[in-house]
Amino acid sequence: MPTAHSKNKTPRLVSTLMMALIGGSLFLLFLSRDLPQGLQDDWAKENLGLVVRYVIAMTLGGAIMGYLLASMFGRNGFGGWVLALLGGLISTLVAGACGSLLGLLPDILDDGWQASDLVSILFGFLVLPIAAVDKLGSSAIWLAAIAVTHMMSKYDRARNAYRS
């Protein structure tokens, strides 16, 4: 049975924090695409609570997926890099849907489940990739963030002698 100092645990803190950062950042990038004036835009000023709710929801979605897929980061060799890239891609896709669900949760609890809620949640799979693909620079930043997550997880594994 694993204990608090077990060598069988994966380094979850790094991937949880980094995927949370990636989820929140990509949502803000997606939002900036639609609101060229950013938070100075009239719509954003009127709906600041909604914007904050979804930034928090996408950040939480990223954190949840980073926690669940932590074992894909920090492995040795070429296969480790492939796993990290795959883990980052899956985390990013599912974090968007998870974030959409968390963002819609207050509305669902308020007025009940509706079919349009499913469409919004499923669109969440595309929110973060659309933000990353929209500009080549944002895709490069996403790739760099995944690489940093992998390298930090690898360092954490080596420092704490976790199994690869």
RAWO-V56508 format. One record per backbone hydrogen bond with DSSP energy under -1.0 kcal/mol. NH is the residue of the N-H (numbers start at 1). CO is the residue of the C=O. E is the energy in kcal/mol with one decimal. If there is no record, write none. Layout:
nh=NH co=CO e=E
nh=NH co=CO e=E
This chain:
nh=6 co=3 e=-1.9
nh=12 co=10 e=-1.6
nh=16 co=12 e=-2.7
nh=17 co=13 e=-2.5
nh=18 co=14 e=-2.7
nh=19 co=15 e=-2.3
nh=20 co=16 e=-1.7
nh=21 co=17 e=-2.2
nh=22 co=18 e=-2.5
nh=23 co=19 e=-2.6
nh=24 co=20 e=-2.4
nh=25 co=21 e=-2.3
nh=26 co=22 e=-2.7
nh=27 co=23 e=-1.7
nh=28 co=24 e=-2.0
nh=29 co=25 e=-2.3
nh=30 co=26 e=-2.5
nh=31 co=27 e=-2.7
nh=32 co=28 e=-2.4
nh=33 co=29 e=-1.2
nh=34 co=30 e=-1.0
nh=35 co=31 e=-2.0
nh=38 co=35 e=-2.5
nh=40 co=37 e=-1.6
nh=41 co=38 e=-1.7
nh=45 co=41 e=-2.3
nh=46 co=42 e=-2.2
nh=47 co=43 e=-1.8
nh=51 co=47 e=-2.2
nh=52 co=48 e=-2.7
nh=53 co=49 e=-2.4
nh=54 co=50 e=-2.2
nh=55 co=51 e=-2.3
nh=56 co=52 e=-2.5
nh=57 co=53 e=-2.4
nh=58 co=54 e=-2.7
nh=59 co=55 e=-2.0
nh=60 co=56 e=-2.7
nh=61 co=57 e=-2.5
nh=62 co=58 e=-2.3
nh=63 co=59 e=-2.3
nh=64 co=60 e=-2.7
nh=65 co=61 e=-2.2
nh=66 co=62 e=-2.7
nh=67 co=63 e=-2.3
nh=68 co=64 e=-2.5
nh=69 co=65 e=-2.4
nh=72 co=69 e=-1.9
nh=73 co=70 e=-1.7
nh=81 co=77 e=-1.4
nh=82 co=78 e=-2.2
nh=83 co=79 e=-2.7
nh=84 co=80 e=-2.4
nh=85 co=81 e=-2.4
nh=86 co=82 e=-2.6
nh=87 co=83 e=-3.2
nh=88 co=84 e=-2.6
nh=89 co=85 e=-2.3
nh=90 co=86 e=-2.8
nh=91 co=87 e=-2.7
nh=92 co=88 e=-2.4
nh=93 co=89 e=-2.4
nh=94 co=90 e=-2.8
nh=95 co=91 e=-2.4
nh=96 co=92 e=-1.4
nh=97 co=93 e=-1.3
nh=98 co=94 e=-3.0
nh=99 co=95 e=-3.0
nh=100 co=96 e=-2.2
nh=101 co=97 e=-2.4
nh=102 co=98 e=-2.6
nh=103 co=99 e=-2.6
nh=104 co=100 e=-2.2
nh=105 co=101 e=-1.3
nh=108 co=104 e=-2.7
nh=109 co=105 e=-2.7
nh=110 co=106 e=-1.6
nh=111 co=107 e=-2.9
nh=112 co=108 e=-1.9
nh=117 co=114 e=-1.3
nh=119 co=115 e=-1.2
nh=120 co=116 e=-2.1
nh=121 co=117 e=-2.3
nh=122 co=118 e=-2.8
nh=123 co=119 e=-2.4
nh=124 co=120 e=-1.0
nh=125 co=122 e=-1.3
nh=126 co=123 e=-1.9
nh=127 co=123 e=-1.0
nh=130 co=126 e=-2.7
nh=131 co=127 e=-1.8
nh=132 co=128 e=-2.0
nh=133 co=129 e=-2.7
nh=134 co=130 e=-1.8
nh=139 co=135 e=-1.5
nh=140 co=136 e=-2.1
nh=141 co=137 e=-2.2
nh=142 co=138 e=-2.3
nh=143 co=139 e=-2.6
nh=144 co=140 e=-2.5
nh=145 co=141 e=-2.5
nh=146 co=142 e=-2.2
nh=147 co=143 e=-2.3
nh=148 co=144 e=-2.7
nh=149 co=145 e=-2.3
nh=150 co=146 e=-2.5
nh=151 co=147 e=-2.8
nh=152 co=148 e=-2.8
nh=153 co=149 e=-2.2
nh=154 co=150 e=-2.5
nh=155 co=151 e=-2.4
nh=156 co=152 e=-2.4
nh=157 co=153 e=-2.6
nh=158 co=154 e=-2.4
nh=159 co=155 e=-2.9
nh=160 co=156 e=-2.2
nh=162 co=157 e=-2.2
nh=163 co=7 e=-1.3
